[in-house]
Amino acid sequence: MESSEQPQPHVRKGLSVDEYEPKSMSRAEFQLLPRNSQKRVMKKELWENRAEEYKEKQRQKNRDIKRRRKERVRQGEAAPRRKPEDQTRTAHRIVIDMDFDEKMNDKEISSICAQVQRCYAANRQALKYVGLHVTKLHERCRQRFDSALEQHAGWSTEHVVLEDKEYVDVFDKNELVYLTADSPNVIEDLDPKKVYVIGGLVDKNRYPRLTLDKAEAQGIQHAQLPIGLYVQMASRKVMTVNQIFEMLLRFIDVGDWKTAFTEVIPTRKL
Ligand SMILES: C[S@@+](CC[C@H](N)C(=O)[O-])C[C@H]1O[C@@H](n2cnc3c(N)ncnc32)[C@H](O)[C@@H]1O
């Protein structure tokens, strides 16, 4: 919910207390109140009315999303939602490091939050799902999650854990591997004993080496995915957070990088 979409106390221009029909008391009781109290009651009731209208609008929006999704599933354009009992939890753990708030403008903050949401949805849908940790959430992203993406309140903690802490305070440093396109090391396999970190950043290549420098400063391992070994890229091999996450999920599921890359990388990039 955007803050600009918040319901505002709405008093119809020209609506005076003399013509107002109160909801919480009779007209006679209302008329006995001092003028200021009448105005306060009228404003409060109109506000409540607006808030209820707004909530109903939101409920209708959600119903429409569900209905459209059902329709897409019926037409074979979307996969049916996976039931928790059809999924298997693997030992793999993946972190999205959100400690980059101040490096992004508002549009990029919305974009990174939407990408995290897609990661959650992919984990919720995968046959084999991983332990997904979103660490060091700062104020702007938290606000975005709490407002525009308010459905995150219903996220299953089995499929995502939101942490205020930095990943080095959650996991053993020796287990951590920072994934970054700038690393000279190339990953061959995913070790379930390791924790793979993805930089939660949308930067349009403004900050090359940012995550590599961070990993080096923290003294943790780093590596890039073996994209160039399996597919020919039309541009640089820097992917978005959700693309990297989806590639990891697909690799864990099928055990084959080529499939993981070709399924996830948009064809225009190949
Ligand atoms: C948009 S990129 C951010 C690029 C940023 N300049 C940086 O220093 O990482 C988002 C994240 O996706 C991951 N990523 C992107 N491409 C990758 C690749 N080819 N190999 C490994 N990780 C990659 C990295 O974790 C990266 O931080």
The ligand as an SDF file (V2000), in Angstrom:
LIG
                    3D

 27 29  0  0  0  0  0  0  0  0999 V2000
   22.4920   -6.5450   -9.4300 C   0  0  0  0  0  0  0  0  0  0  0  0
   23.6970   -7.5080   -8.7000 S   0  0  0  0  0  0  0  0  0  0  0  0
   24.6030   -6.2980   -7.8030 C   0  0  0  0  0  0  0  0  0  0  0  0
   25.8820   -5.9380   -8.4470 C   0  0  0  0  0  0  0  0  0  0  0  0
   26.7730   -5.1330   -7.5350 C   0  0  0  0  0  0  0  0  0  0  0  0
   27.4920   -4.1580   -8.2940 N   0  0  0  0  0  0  0  0  0  0  0  0
   27.7250   -5.9850   -6.7370 C   0  0  0  0  0  0  0  0  0  0  0  0
   28.7930   -5.4620   -6.3740 O   0  0  0  0  0  0  0  0  0  0  0  0
   27.4130   -7.1660   -6.4590 O   0  0  0  0  0  0  0  0  0  0  0  0
   22.8390   -8.3390   -7.3890 C   0  0  0  0  0  0  0  0  0  0  0  0
   23.5350   -9.5140   -6.7810 C   0  0  0  0  0  0  0  0  0  0  0  0
   23.3190  -10.6950   -7.5870 O   0  0  0  0  0  0  0  0  0  0  0  0
   24.4110  -11.5700   -7.4430 C   0  0  0  0  0  0  0  0  0  0  0  0
   24.9600  -11.8370   -8.7920 N   0  0  0  0  0  0  0  0  0  0  0  0
   24.6510  -11.2120   -9.9420 C   0  0  0  0  0  0  0  0  0  0  0  0
   25.2870  -11.7710  -10.9860 N   0  0  0  0  0  0  0  0  0  0  0  0
   26.0320  -12.7840  -10.4830 C   0  0  0  0  0  0  0  0  0  0  0  0
   26.9040  -13.7650  -11.0550 C   0  0  0  0  0  0  0  0  0  0  0  0
   27.1410  -13.8130  -12.3830 N   0  0  0  0  0  0  0  0  0  0  0  0
   27.4950  -14.6600  -10.2300 N   0  0  0  0  0  0  0  0  0  0  0  0
   27.2600  -14.6410   -8.9030 C   0  0  0  0  0  0  0  0  0  0  0  0
   26.4330  -13.7520   -8.3090 N   0  0  0  0  0  0  0  0  0  0  0  0
   25.8280  -12.8320   -9.0740 C   0  0  0  0  0  0  0  0  0  0  0  0
   25.4130  -10.9030   -6.5420 C   0  0  0  0  0  0  0  0  0  0  0  0
   25.2670  -11.4230   -5.2480 O   0  0  0  0  0  0  0  0  0  0  0  0
   25.0290   -9.4420   -6.6240 C   0  0  0  0  0  0  0  0  0  0  0  0
   25.4150   -8.7330   -5.4830 O   0  0  0  0  0  0  0  0  0  0  0  0
  1  2  1  0
  2  3  1  0
  2 10  1  0
  3  4  1  0
  4  5  1  0
  5  6  1  0
  5  7  1  0
  7  8  2  0
  7  9  1  0
 10 11  1  0
 11 12  1  0
 11 26  1  0
 12 13  1  0
 13 14  1  0
 13 24  1  0
 14 15  1  0
 14 23  1  0
 15 16  2  0
 16 17  1  0
 17 18  1  0
 17 23  2  0
 18 19  1  0
 18 20  2  0
 20 21  1  0
 21 22  2  0
 22 23  1  0
 24 25  1  0
 24 26  1  0
 26 27  1  0
M  CHG  2   2   1   9  -1
M  END
$$$$
